[in-house]
Amino acid sequence: MSYLESYLQTIIERGNVQLAESIQKTVNDVVPAYLENFSFCDHEVGLLFGNVQSGKTGQMFGLAAAASDLGFPVFIILTTDNVLLQQQTIHRVRTDLQQFCICDEYDSETFNRNSLMKPTIIVLKKNVNTLRQWSNILASTGFMKGNALFIIDDEADAASLNTLVNKSRKSSINKYLDEIKSRAACSIYLQVTGTPQAILLQTMASGWHPYFTYYFRPGRGYLGGDFFFPQYEEPRSVVFTDTSENPLKAAVISHLMASSQILISGGKVCNFLIHPSVRQAVHTQFQNEVYRELQFCTENIDDPAFILALRQEFDRAQPEKYERKSFEDVYANIKRLLINHQVNVLVMNGSSTVTSEQYESGSNIIIGGNTLGRGVTFPGLHTILYTRTAKKPQADTMWQHSRMFGYDRDQGLMRVFIGQELYKLFSDINATNNSIISQVERGLKHIKMFYPEGLNPTRKNVLDHKKVSMISGGTNYYPFAPDNNTIEDLNQLLQRFDDTEDYYQVSLRLMIEILIHMTSESDFRIHAFVSIINSMLADNPTSQGILLVRRNRNVAKGTGAMLSSNDWQLGASIQDKVVLTVYQMTGEKGWNGRKLWVPNIKLPSDIVYYDVNDDD
């Protein structure tokens, strides 16, 4: 039995046939396209990404097993610098991949003694000392110089990238990861994440931009961004705190209702998460406020007004995974939870010692800041209260902190209490996530992303400021020194459009056809605009734009402004579409007698588009 077959059999024997089918599909898509053709001479980088908390670990293990069948003898799985997460990962590796030699970060003797008789998996934290140690271990073994290394970097956008790229130096973790790759004759470095923004904005020259990208879709029952932040309908589980008199009280009542319904229906756990400030003093403040609300509920458990509030929440809730019990039974269990003090309040931050066992069963209210982010999974999470918006929000960090996503949630019991401004930010992030997915699934090589002004895609210190540029929607862009591949082709392409019309509504595909007949210097990167338009077409293949065509324009080359006052005002009046204006010059005033077509493009307003310049 092959390593892959053995792994899939393990998953199936646990009763998770759907997961096994999903892993098999990922293997079928990735292995023939990228792994079977590997030269075993090069060092290559790939990206595997899926939705946050959608089952990336199973896909990682499946690809590792398939790569073993292709002859890869050594695997390194990297986790974030968190002891708990590293131990969780190695426990899962030992459980799922029993045919491998499994090494913890302290098992160098086991690694050397095995001497590649069995394929080896080493699970390491992304910690400077740990990576330095294993770089030295790999260098000291004779067999790595003639063998391939397969690295799987879980949460590859966290810690792995060079945070000193703008200081012409390498950050320590990035340096040792490069060193580890170089210890082997060849390697595949598979980046894995649910938030690929920072990775996709790396330059090819950095060595960290993926040569291939694969997105795996979540399985049935997953609640993700499209459920919580739908584009064309009202969110069914969201309560806007701006209009709520006491959001915390409402959230506590929602949690009590969900907890009681789940626990008396045979469920094991129901959790409620509160995202306040990163400051620990604020965590303590919220802890006290939660205790006060629970005390109020206990003291008023028989009050008709409180019972009415519970009844209203009960009527709203429509459980789908659990049997809907009567209000009398649910109310009686809420009473028991409160009177017996069985609703646990946990604070998770740098000074607390909360373990996962404490929120794996029962009814729990969890309060915390950044510790609620990457890699931390909260089972049975059905109530969430957001109380803050970051002053300088970053799309990837915000999305990683969205612990609401997952498989074990009952959509009929979910409640997210959130401000309208923060909800809009999440909706914008979800829209761009969907755009990235569409571009990957269409096979586009130059993936573009966009965000509203004020929302950054990722932290700035991992982006090469000389290579990553922002193109602002609502701004007119035109080239200083344009040229046309053939003026005749453009004449023919544009002949159907009359000068006397103010503008035409056209397919964005036509705009691309016009732009690819033009060339320019680096001040106006035509292929960047083409890639941005392609990203819009990936979202909506019938997307439309506005085209202005003007002939016999006697504008001097290199002028500070190209558009006439009327055309500028006309373009400015259109805020929600791409506006492409093309002027055909008379050939005078610096154009050497050539009647060139010159473009001016304006992207939809209030949005910033990100571009990586790999031309140099």
Backbone torsions as a table, in degrees:
resi	resn	phi	psi	omega
1	MET	NA	133.5	-179.5
2	SER	-70.8	165.6	178.4
3	TYR	-61.8	-39.8	179.3
4	LEU	-65.9	-46.3	180.0
5	GLU	-60.2	-40.3	179.7
6	SER	-63.8	-43.1	179.9
7	TYR	-64.8	-46.0	-179.6
8	LEU	-63.4	-36.6	177.8
9	GLN	-63.3	-39.1	177.1
10	THR	-59.7	-44.0	-179.4
11	ILE	-65.8	-42.7	-177.9
12	ILE	-66.1	-40.4	-179.7
13	GLU	-64.0	-22.1	175.2
14	ARG	-83.0	-1.8	178.0
15	GLY	90.0	8.2	-177.1
16	ASN	-102.8	69.3	-176.7
17	VAL	-65.9	-38.3	-179.3
18	GLN	-61.2	-42.0	178.5
19	LEU	-63.8	-43.2	179.0
20	ALA	-59.9	-40.7	178.7
21	GLU	-65.5	-39.5	179.1
22	SER	-64.5	-43.9	178.9
23	ILE	-63.5	-42.5	179.8
24	GLN	-61.2	-38.3	178.5
25	LYS	-65.4	-44.0	177.9
26	THR	-59.5	-45.3	178.9
27	VAL	-61.6	-44.2	-179.3
28	ASN	-63.1	-32.5	-179.6
29	ASP	-81.1	-39.7	-171.0
30	VAL	-87.1	-44.6	-171.1
31	VAL	-62.3	-52.4	-179.3
32	PRO	-64.1	-34.4	-174.9
33	ALA	-77.9	-34.1	-170.0
34	TYR	-126.4	-37.3	-174.0
35	LEU	-89.0	-39.1	-178.2
36	GLU	-65.8	-25.2	-179.7
37	ASN	-94.0	5.9	-179.1
38	PHE	-63.5	134.9	-172.4
39	SER	-78.4	-15.7	-172.0
40	PHE	57.1	30.8	174.1
41	CYS	-131.1	-19.3	-169.9
42	ASP	-109.8	171.4	171.1
43	HIS	-114.6	113.4	-175.1
44	GLU	-120.9	154.3	-179.3
45	VAL	-122.6	132.3	176.2
46	GLY	-130.5	165.0	-179.1
47	LEU	-127.5	125.6	171.4
48	LEU	-112.9	117.3	178.3
49	PHE	-135.3	148.4	178.8
50	GLY	-145.1	-179.5	-179.2
51	ASN	-68.7	153.1	179.1
52	VAL	-58.5	130.5	178.7
53	GLN	58.8	40.2	-178.6
54	SER	-109.7	7.0	175.8
55	GLY	104.5	37.4	-178.6
56	LYS	-66.3	-33.6	-174.9
57	THR	-60.6	-43.8	178.5
58	GLY	-61.4	-38.6	178.5
59	GLN	-66.9	-40.2	177.6
60	MET	-58.9	-48.5	-177.9
61	PHE	-64.5	-38.4	178.8
62	GLY	-61.9	-42.6	178.7
63	LEU	-68.8	-35.3	176.9
64	ALA	-64.0	-43.4	179.2
65	ALA	-63.9	-42.7	179.0
66	ALA	-65.0	-37.3	178.7
67	ALA	-67.6	-33.4	175.6
68	SER	-61.9	-39.1	178.8
69	ASP	-66.5	-20.2	178.4
70	LEU	-92.3	-2.7	176.1
71	GLY	109.6	5.7	174.6
72	PHE	-76.5	123.4	-174.1
73	PRO	-96.4	-20.7	-173.6
74	VAL	-132.0	132.3	178.8
75	PHE	-126.8	138.9	170.9
76	ILE	-118.6	124.2	174.3
77	ILE	-105.5	121.3	-177.6
78	LEU	-100.7	134.3	174.5
79	THR	-117.3	167.5	174.1
80	THR	-64.3	163.2	-174.9
81	ASP	-76.3	70.5	-177.2
82	ASN	-141.8	117.8	-174.8
83	VAL	-58.4	-43.9	-177.7
84	LEU	-61.2	-46.1	-178.3
85	LEU	-66.4	-38.8	179.0
86	GLN	-64.7	-40.9	179.6
87	GLN	-69.5	-37.3	176.0
88	GLN	-62.0	-41.0	-178.3
89	THR	-67.0	-46.8	-177.4
90	ILE	-68.0	-32.4	175.2
91	HIS	-63.1	-41.9	-179.5
92	ARG	-69.5	-37.8	176.8
93	VAL	-61.0	-46.0	-178.6
94	ARG	-65.1	-30.9	179.6
95	THR	-77.1	-40.4	-171.3
96	ASP	-92.0	-29.0	-172.0
97	LEU	-123.3	64.5	-170.7
98	GLN	-74.0	-14.3	179.4
99	GLN	-80.1	-7.4	-177.4
100	PHE	-94.7	158.6	166.9
101	CYS	-84.1	116.5	-173.9
102	ILE	-103.9	128.0	-178.9
103	CYS	-121.3	129.7	167.9
104	ASP	-78.7	175.4	-177.6
105	GLU	-69.1	-11.3	178.8
106	TYR	-103.7	8.2	-172.9
107	ASP	-101.1	44.3	-178.9
108	SER	-64.4	-35.4	178.8
109	GLU	-65.3	-40.4	176.8
110	THR	-61.2	-42.5	179.3
111	PHE	-61.0	-47.9	-179.1
112	ASN	-67.4	-39.2	-177.7
113	ARG	-68.0	-36.5	178.8
114	ASN	-65.9	-36.5	175.6
115	SER	48.8	39.6	175.5
116	LEU	65.9	18.3	174.3
117	MET	-64.1	-35.9	171.5
118	LYS	-119.4	148.1	175.5
119	PRO	-59.0	141.3	-170.1
120	THR	-115.7	137.1	173.1
121	ILE	-118.9	124.2	178.5
122	ILE	-111.7	124.9	-178.5
123	VAL	-105.8	116.7	-174.0
124	LEU	-126.8	145.2	168.1
125	LYS	-77.7	150.3	173.2
126	LYS	-82.5	75.0	-178.8
127	ASN	-122.6	136.7	-173.7
128	VAL	-55.3	-49.3	-177.2
129	ASN	-65.3	-40.4	179.5
130	THR	-64.4	-44.9	-178.8
131	LEU	-68.2	-38.7	177.2
132	ARG	-62.1	-43.4	-179.4
133	GLN	-60.2	-46.3	-176.5
134	TRP	-76.9	-25.0	171.3
135	SER	-62.2	-42.3	178.4
136	ASN	-68.6	-39.0	179.1
137	ILE	-62.8	-45.8	-179.8
138	LEU	-64.6	-35.5	179.5
139	ALA	-68.6	-30.5	-175.6
140	SER	-82.4	-13.2	179.4
141	THR	-89.2	134.7	-179.3
142	GLY	-71.5	-28.0	-170.9
143	PHE	-77.5	-17.8	-178.3
144	MET	-73.4	-25.2	-178.1
145	LYS	-66.5	-18.9	-179.7
146	GLY	-117.7	18.2	-177.7
147	ASN	-134.2	160.6	-178.9
148	ALA	-86.8	148.6	177.8
149	LEU	-120.2	134.4	178.5
150	PHE	-117.9	112.5	-178.0
151	ILE	-104.9	130.0	174.8
152	ILE	-115.2	112.2	-175.3
153	ASP	-102.3	97.6	178.8
154	ASP	-74.3	133.5	-172.0
155	GLU	57.6	55.1	-173.0
156	ALA	-67.8	-18.2	178.4
157	ASP	-82.2	-6.1	179.4
158	ALA	-105.1	120.1	172.7
159	ALA	78.4	-29.7	-172.9
160	SER	-74.8	-33.4	-173.8
161	LEU	-74.7	158.9	-176.3
162	ASN	-76.5	111.2	-179.7
163	THR	-84.4	-2.7	179.4
164	LEU	-114.2	22.7	-175.5
165	VAL	-60.1	-30.7	-178.7
166	ASN	-88.1	2.9	175.4
167	LYS	-114.8	13.8	178.3
168	SER	56.4	35.5	176.6
169	ARG	-136.6	172.7	177.4
170	LYS	-112.9	134.7	173.3
171	SER	-70.0	157.1	-168.3
172	SER	-60.6	-49.2	-177.7
173	ILE	-62.9	-44.5	178.6
174	ASN	-59.9	-39.7	-180.0
175	LYS	-63.9	-45.6	-177.4
176	TYR	-72.7	-29.3	174.1
177	LEU	-65.4	-41.1	175.0
178	ASP	-61.1	-42.9	179.6
179	GLU	-60.4	-44.8	-178.2
180	ILE	-61.5	-42.9	177.2
181	LYS	-58.6	-41.6	-174.8
182	SER	-71.9	-14.0	-179.8
183	ARG	-71.1	-20.8	-177.9
184	ALA	-100.1	161.6	178.8
185	ALA	-64.9	-32.8	-179.9
186	CYS	-160.2	167.3	-177.5
187	SER	-159.6	154.8	163.4
188	ILE	-117.2	127.9	179.5
189	TYR	-111.7	106.7	-176.7
190	LEU	-98.3	110.7	176.3
191	GLN	-81.8	133.8	-178.7
192	VAL	-128.0	129.7	-179.7
193	THR	-166.5	162.8	170.7
194	GLY	-101.1	-4.8	-179.2
195	THR	-133.7	88.4	-171.7
196	PRO	-88.3	12.3	-173.4
197	GLN	-55.4	-52.5	-176.8
198	ALA	-63.4	-37.4	-178.7
199	ILE	-67.5	-44.5	-178.1
200	LEU	-69.9	-16.5	177.7
201	LEU	-97.4	10.2	172.4
202	GLN	-79.1	150.4	176.5
203	THR	-82.9	157.2	175.4
204	MET	-63.3	-35.7	-178.3
205	ALA	-65.0	-24.2	-178.8
206	SER	-69.3	-23.0	-175.6
207	GLY	84.7	4.2	-176.1
208	TRP	-119.4	3.9	174.2
209	HIS	-86.3	131.6	-174.4
210	PRO	-68.4	140.5	173.4
211	TYR	-78.5	-27.5	174.8
212	PHE	-140.3	152.8	-179.5
213	THR	-134.1	133.4	178.4
214	TYR	-131.1	131.8	176.1
215	TYR	-110.0	129.0	175.2
216	PHE	-107.8	133.7	-177.3
217	ARG	-76.6	148.2	177.5
218	PRO	-70.7	159.7	179.5
219	GLY	-82.1	179.4	179.6
220	ARG	-64.4	143.6	178.7
221	GLY	90.5	-3.2	-179.6
222	TYR	-78.1	132.1	173.4
223	LEU	-103.6	115.3	-177.0
224	GLY	-129.0	-156.1	-174.4
225	GLY	-59.2	-38.5	-177.1
226	ASP	-69.9	-24.7	175.7
227	PHE	-75.7	-46.5	-175.6
228	PHE	-80.7	-29.6	-175.9
229	PHE	-129.6	62.2	-176.7
230	PRO	-66.5	147.1	-174.9
231	GLN	-80.7	-33.6	-169.8
232	TYR	-120.6	12.7	179.7
233	GLU	-149.1	168.0	179.4
234	GLU	-73.3	136.9	177.4
235	PRO	-69.2	129.4	-173.0
236	ARG	-81.3	-18.2	-173.7
237	SER	-113.0	6.0	-171.9
238	VAL	-100.9	136.3	172.6
239	VAL	-118.7	121.9	-179.8
240	PHE	-81.3	119.7	-175.2
241	THR	-71.1	-18.2	-179.7
242	ASP	-59.7	-30.5	-175.7
243	THR	-106.1	8.4	-179.0
244	SER	-100.1	132.8	-178.3
245	GLU	-66.9	-40.0	-179.8
246	ASN	-143.6	85.4	-176.4
247	PRO	-58.2	-38.0	-178.2
248	LEU	-64.4	-43.9	179.2
249	LYS	-61.5	-43.9	-179.9
250	ALA	-63.4	-39.2	-179.5
251	ALA	-68.6	-38.7	178.6
252	VAL	-63.8	-43.0	178.4
253	ILE	-62.5	-42.1	177.9
254	SER	-60.9	-43.0	-180.0
255	HIS	-65.2	-42.2	178.8
256	LEU	-60.4	-42.2	-179.6
257	MET	-65.0	-47.4	-179.2
258	ALA	-64.3	-42.5	-180.0
259	SER	-59.7	-48.2	-177.6
260	SER	-64.0	-45.9	180.0
261	GLN	-59.2	-44.5	-177.4
262	ILE	-70.3	-46.9	-173.1
263	LEU	-68.4	-36.5	-180.0
264	ILE	-82.7	-6.0	176.9
265	SER	-99.2	10.6	177.7
266	GLY	97.2	0.1	177.1
267	GLY	-73.1	160.3	-174.4
268	LYS	-97.6	-33.4	-170.3
269	VAL	-151.6	150.5	170.9
270	CYS	-143.3	122.5	-176.6
271	ASN	-115.8	153.4	179.2
272	PHE	-131.8	125.8	-174.6
273	LEU	-114.2	133.2	177.0
274	ILE	-117.9	125.0	179.0
275	HIS	-105.4	89.4	174.0
276	PRO	-94.2	-151.8	179.3
277	SER	-66.2	165.6	174.6
278	VAL	-75.4	-12.4	-176.2
279	ARG	-76.6	133.7	-176.7
280	GLN	-67.1	-29.9	177.9
281	ALA	-62.5	-35.5	179.1
282	VAL	-70.8	-35.0	176.3
283	HIS	-59.9	-44.5	179.1
284	THR	-63.5	-39.4	178.4
285	GLN	-61.1	-44.8	179.7
286	PHE	-68.8	-35.2	176.7
287	GLN	-58.1	-45.6	179.4
288	ASN	-64.4	-38.7	179.5
289	GLU	-67.1	-37.1	177.0
290	VAL	-64.6	-43.7	178.0
291	TYR	-59.6	-38.9	179.6
292	ARG	-64.9	-40.8	179.4
293	GLU	-66.1	-41.1	178.3
294	LEU	-65.0	-37.9	177.4
295	GLN	-64.5	-41.3	177.3
296	PHE	-60.3	-46.0	-179.6
297	CYS	-61.5	-41.0	-179.5
298	THR	-65.1	-44.5	-178.1
299	GLU	-69.3	-26.1	-176.4
300	ASN	-110.8	21.6	-173.2
301	ILE	-60.4	-27.9	-179.8
302	ASP	-102.4	2.9	-179.5
303	ASP	-72.1	130.7	-178.4
304	PRO	-56.2	-36.4	-179.7
305	ALA	-66.2	-39.6	179.1
306	PHE	-70.1	-41.1	178.0
307	ILE	-61.8	-37.7	177.6
308	LEU	-63.0	-41.9	178.7
309	ALA	-62.7	-40.9	176.6
310	LEU	-63.9	-40.5	-178.7
311	ARG	-64.0	-40.8	179.1
312	GLN	-63.6	-40.4	177.8
313	GLU	-68.4	-37.4	177.2
314	PHE	-62.6	-43.1	-179.0
315	ASP	-65.6	-32.8	-180.0
316	ARG	-71.9	-39.3	-174.7
317	ALA	-70.4	134.0	178.9
318	GLN	-132.7	79.1	-176.5
319	PRO	-59.5	140.6	179.9
320	GLU	-113.4	-28.8	179.7
321	LYS	-95.0	-15.8	-177.7
322	TYR	-121.2	150.3	177.8
323	GLU	-65.6	130.9	179.3
324	ARG	-76.0	115.2	179.9
325	LYS	-88.0	169.0	178.8
326	SER	-71.7	157.3	178.8
327	PHE	-61.4	-37.5	-178.5
328	GLU	-61.3	-42.4	179.2
329	ASP	-68.4	-41.9	179.7
330	VAL	-64.5	-43.7	-179.9
331	TYR	-63.1	-42.1	-179.9
332	ALA	-62.1	-37.5	180.0
333	ASN	-73.1	-35.4	174.2
334	ILE	-59.5	-42.1	179.6
335	LYS	-59.6	-44.0	179.2
336	ARG	-64.7	-42.8	-179.8
337	LEU	-59.0	-42.5	-177.1
338	LEU	-74.3	-48.3	-175.5
339	ILE	-65.3	-34.8	-179.1
340	ASN	-91.4	7.8	177.5
341	HIS	54.8	47.2	-176.6
342	GLN	-100.1	9.8	172.1
343	VAL	-98.5	109.4	-174.6
344	ASN	-85.3	139.7	177.2
345	VAL	-114.9	117.2	-174.9
346	LEU	-120.1	137.6	176.0
347	VAL	-111.2	123.9	-179.9
348	MET	-113.5	109.4	173.2
349	ASN	-155.6	-172.1	-174.4
350	GLY	-61.2	-22.0	-177.0
351	SER	-105.8	7.4	-179.7
352	SER	-104.9	164.1	-178.0
353	THR	-124.2	37.5	180.0
354	VAL	-69.6	133.2	176.7
355	THR	-110.4	162.6	-176.8
356	SER	-62.6	-28.4	-179.7
357	GLU	-61.5	-25.6	-176.5
358	GLN	-74.8	-19.4	178.1
359	TYR	-122.8	25.3	176.9
360	GLU	-93.7	-7.3	178.4
361	SER	-150.1	160.5	177.4
362	GLY	78.2	-162.9	-179.3
363	SER	-108.6	120.5	-172.6
364	ASN	-134.3	142.2	172.8
365	ILE	-116.6	118.9	-172.4
366	ILE	-113.9	130.0	-178.2
367	ILE	-120.7	134.4	179.5
368	GLY	-176.7	-179.9	-179.0
369	GLY	-118.8	-116.0	-175.1
370	ASN	-67.2	-20.7	178.9
371	THR	-68.4	-11.3	179.6
372	LEU	-87.6	12.4	-173.0
373	GLY	-91.8	-131.1	-169.3
374	ARG	-51.1	133.4	169.3
375	GLY	81.2	-16.5	-178.5
376	VAL	-86.2	121.2	-177.9
377	THR	-110.5	130.5	178.6
378	PHE	-111.9	107.3	-178.7
379	PRO	-67.9	148.8	174.8
380	GLY	58.9	34.7	-179.0
381	LEU	-79.7	117.4	-175.6
382	HIS	-126.3	-11.9	178.6
383	THR	-133.5	133.6	-179.7
384	ILE	-137.0	135.2	176.1
385	LEU	-123.0	116.4	173.5
386	TYR	-97.1	131.7	-176.7
387	THR	-119.7	1.5	-174.7
388	ARG	-149.9	159.2	171.3
389	THR	-125.1	131.6	-179.7
390	ALA	-61.1	143.4	179.4
391	LYS	-67.1	-36.5	177.0
392	LYS	-126.3	76.8	-172.0
393	PRO	-66.3	143.0	175.6
394	GLN	-118.8	130.3	-172.5
395	ALA	-59.5	-46.8	-175.4
396	ASP	-67.6	-39.9	179.6
397	THR	-66.3	-44.2	179.1
398	MET	-60.3	-42.2	-176.9
399	TRP	-68.9	-38.3	178.5
400	GLN	-64.9	-28.8	179.2
401	HIS	-80.9	-1.3	-179.9
402	SER	-83.3	78.1	-176.8
403	ARG	-73.5	1.7	-178.9
404	MET	-68.4	-22.8	-173.6
405	PHE	-75.6	148.0	176.3
406	GLY	157.3	-176.5	-175.6
407	TYR	-98.2	-29.5	-170.1
408	ASP	-92.1	13.8	177.7
409	ARG	-85.2	144.3	173.9
410	ASP	-99.8	112.3	-173.0
411	GLN	-63.2	-22.2	177.9
412	GLY	-77.7	-11.1	179.3
413	LEU	-112.8	-7.5	-176.5
414	MET	-67.7	138.9	173.0
415	ARG	-142.4	126.0	176.8
416	VAL	-119.2	117.0	178.9
417	PHE	-98.2	118.2	-168.6
418	ILE	-154.2	148.3	176.1
419	GLY	-75.5	154.1	-176.3
420	GLN	-64.5	-37.0	179.5
421	GLU	-63.9	-44.9	179.5
422	LEU	-68.4	-37.4	176.9
423	TYR	-60.4	-40.6	178.8
424	LYS	-62.9	-40.2	178.1
425	LEU	-61.7	-46.1	178.6
426	PHE	-62.0	-39.3	179.4
427	SER	-63.8	-40.9	178.5
428	ASP	-64.7	-40.5	178.6
429	ILE	-63.8	-42.7	-180.0
430	ASN	-62.7	-38.8	178.9
431	ALA	-61.9	-43.1	179.0
432	THR	-69.5	-38.3	175.3
433	ASN	-56.1	-45.2	179.7
434	ASN	-65.0	-34.7	177.4
435	SER	-66.1	-42.8	178.1
436	ILE	-61.3	-44.9	179.4
437	ILE	-60.2	-44.8	-179.7
438	SER	-61.1	-41.0	180.0
439	GLN	-65.9	-41.2	178.9
440	VAL	-64.5	-45.6	-177.1
441	GLU	-68.1	-24.6	175.6
442	ARG	-84.9	-5.3	177.0
443	GLY	80.5	20.6	179.0
444	LEU	-69.8	135.9	-178.6
445	LYS	-82.6	-38.0	-177.4
446	HIS	-101.5	89.8	-176.2
447	ILE	-81.6	128.8	-179.1
448	LYS	-112.1	152.1	176.6
449	MET	-134.6	156.4	-176.3
450	PHE	-145.0	148.7	179.0
451	TYR	-145.5	155.5	174.9
452	PRO	-64.7	155.2	178.9
453	GLU	-56.0	135.6	179.5
454	GLY	96.7	-12.8	177.2
455	LEU	-110.7	113.9	-179.1
456	ASN	-87.6	147.1	179.9
457	PRO	-67.9	-35.3	-176.4
458	THR	-161.5	-175.3	178.8
459	ARG	-72.0	141.4	-171.4
460	LYS	-72.2	-23.9	-172.4
461	ASN	-75.4	-4.7	175.8
462	VAL	-105.1	3.7	-180.0
463	LEU	-107.0	132.5	178.5
464	ASP	-73.9	106.4	-174.3
465	HIS	-63.4	-21.4	178.9
466	LYS	-79.7	-19.0	-173.8
467	LYS	-113.7	-26.4	-177.8
468	VAL	-100.2	119.0	-177.1
469	SER	-120.6	159.2	178.6
470	MET	-109.5	131.7	175.9
471	ILE	-111.2	115.6	-171.3
472	SER	-89.5	128.1	173.3
473	GLY	-64.7	147.2	-178.8
474	GLY	88.3	-5.8	179.4
475	THR	-103.1	139.8	178.0
476	ASN	-84.9	128.9	177.9
477	TYR	-120.5	133.5	176.9
478	TYR	-149.5	155.5	-174.1
479	PRO	-84.1	147.6	176.1
480	PHE	-76.3	-38.7	-176.9
481	ALA	-133.9	74.5	-178.4
482	PRO	-79.6	165.7	172.2
483	ASP	-150.1	165.0	176.4
484	ASN	-118.0	139.9	175.1
485	ASN	-60.6	-50.6	172.0
486	THR	-146.3	120.5	178.4
487	ILE	-62.5	-35.8	-177.1
488	GLU	-62.6	-41.7	179.7
489	ASP	-63.6	-41.1	178.9
490	LEU	-67.2	-38.8	176.5
491	ASN	-56.3	-45.7	-178.4
492	GLN	-68.0	-39.9	-178.9
493	LEU	-64.0	-33.4	-173.8
494	LEU	-103.5	3.6	-173.5
495	GLN	-66.1	-25.7	-178.5
496	ARG	-75.8	-10.9	-175.9
497	PHE	-102.3	118.9	-174.1
498	ASP	-86.5	144.2	178.5
499	ASP	-65.1	-25.7	-172.0
500	THR	-75.9	-18.1	177.0
501	GLU	-79.2	138.4	178.0
502	ASP	-59.2	-50.3	178.9
503	TYR	-162.3	168.2	177.5
504	TYR	-125.9	143.0	169.2
505	GLN	-87.6	124.2	-174.9
506	VAL	-135.9	161.3	174.0
507	SER	-66.4	144.5	175.6
508	LEU	-63.8	-23.2	177.8
509	ARG	-64.6	-35.2	176.6
510	LEU	-66.5	-39.1	177.8
511	MET	-59.8	-41.5	178.3
512	ILE	-61.9	-42.9	-179.8
513	GLU	-60.8	-38.4	177.6
514	ILE	-66.9	-46.6	-174.8
515	LEU	-66.1	-34.9	-176.6
516	ILE	-74.4	-7.1	172.6
517	HIS	-88.7	2.6	-176.8
518	MET	-118.5	154.9	175.5
519	THR	-132.0	162.6	179.7
520	SER	-161.9	167.7	173.3
521	GLU	-80.6	-175.4	-170.1
522	SER	-67.6	-13.5	-179.6
523	ASP	-69.7	-21.3	-179.4
524	PHE	-137.7	91.7	-173.6
525	ARG	-83.9	95.9	-174.2
526	ILE	-57.8	-41.6	-176.5
527	HIS	-68.4	-21.7	175.2
528	ALA	-67.7	-44.0	177.8
529	PHE	-66.7	-38.4	177.1
530	VAL	-61.4	-42.2	179.7
531	SER	-65.1	-39.2	178.1
532	ILE	-63.4	-44.5	178.5
533	ILE	-64.4	-38.1	176.2
534	ASN	-61.3	-36.1	178.2
535	SER	-65.5	-34.8	176.3
536	MET	-68.1	-38.4	178.2
537	LEU	-68.7	-30.1	176.7
538	ALA	-64.1	-35.2	177.2
539	ASP	-73.1	-42.5	-176.2
540	ASN	-144.6	102.3	-174.7
541	PRO	-61.5	-16.2	-179.9
542	THR	-105.2	19.0	-177.6
543	SER	-54.1	143.3	-176.8
544	GLN	-115.3	154.3	174.9
545	GLY	-136.9	-177.4	-178.4
546	ILE	-116.1	129.4	-178.6
547	LEU	-117.6	126.3	172.3
548	LEU	-111.5	128.1	-179.2
549	VAL	-120.2	125.5	179.9
550	ARG	-135.1	136.5	-179.5
551	ARG	-116.8	166.3	176.5
552	ASN	55.6	47.9	178.8
553	ARG	-95.0	127.6	-177.2
554	ASN	-105.6	65.7	-178.5
555	VAL	-102.1	134.7	-178.4
556	ALA	-71.2	139.9	177.2
557	LYS	-64.5	136.2	178.2
558	GLY	81.9	10.7	-179.4
559	THR	-68.6	157.1	-178.6
560	GLY	-73.5	-14.3	178.8
561	ALA	-146.8	134.0	-177.8
562	MET	-98.8	-41.6	-172.9
563	LEU	-75.0	146.5	170.4
564	SER	-70.8	164.3	-179.2
565	SER	-60.6	-41.7	-179.5
566	ASN	-65.5	-44.6	-179.3
567	ASP	-67.7	-35.8	177.2
568	TRP	-61.6	-46.6	-179.2
569	GLN	-66.5	-38.3	178.9
570	LEU	-63.3	-45.3	178.0
571	GLY	-64.3	-39.3	-178.5
572	ALA	-66.3	-25.3	-179.1
573	SER	-75.2	-13.7	-179.5
574	ILE	-105.8	107.9	-170.4
575	GLN	-100.6	-22.9	-167.6
576	ASP	-108.8	9.6	-179.0
577	LYS	-135.8	160.7	170.5
578	VAL	-69.7	130.3	177.3
579	VAL	-115.0	116.1	177.1
580	LEU	-111.9	119.2	176.3
581	THR	-109.3	129.0	177.7
582	VAL	-121.6	124.4	177.5
583	TYR	-105.8	132.2	169.2
584	GLN	-98.5	120.3	-175.5
585	MET	-79.1	156.3	176.8
586	THR	-72.7	-18.4	-178.2
587	GLY	99.8	-7.1	178.8
588	GLU	-90.1	178.6	174.2
589	LYS	57.2	50.4	171.3
590	GLY	99.7	2.5	-177.6
591	TRP	-99.6	9.5	176.9
592	ASN	55.3	34.7	176.5
593	GLY	76.0	2.2	-177.9
594	ARG	-92.0	132.1	-179.1
595	LYS	-87.8	69.0	-177.0
596	LEU	-71.1	151.6	167.3
597	TRP	-93.9	129.9	-177.3
598	VAL	-120.4	128.6	-177.5
599	PRO	-92.0	152.0	166.3
600	ASN	-135.1	125.3	-175.6
601	ILE	-124.2	140.8	176.4
602	LYS	-133.2	122.2	-179.0
603	LEU	-86.5	163.8	180.0
604	PRO	-52.1	142.9	-170.3
605	SER	-73.1	158.8	173.7
606	ASP	64.5	20.1	177.9
607	ILE	-127.8	140.4	177.7
608	VAL	-109.7	128.3	179.9
609	TYR	-105.3	140.0	-175.3
610	TYR	-108.3	134.9	-175.3
611	ASP	-132.2	135.7	175.3
612	VAL	-106.7	122.8	-178.9
613	ASN	-95.7	103.9	178.7
614	ASP	-104.6	18.3	-174.8
615	ASP	-69.8	-35.7	-174.4
616	ASP	-75.1	NA	NA
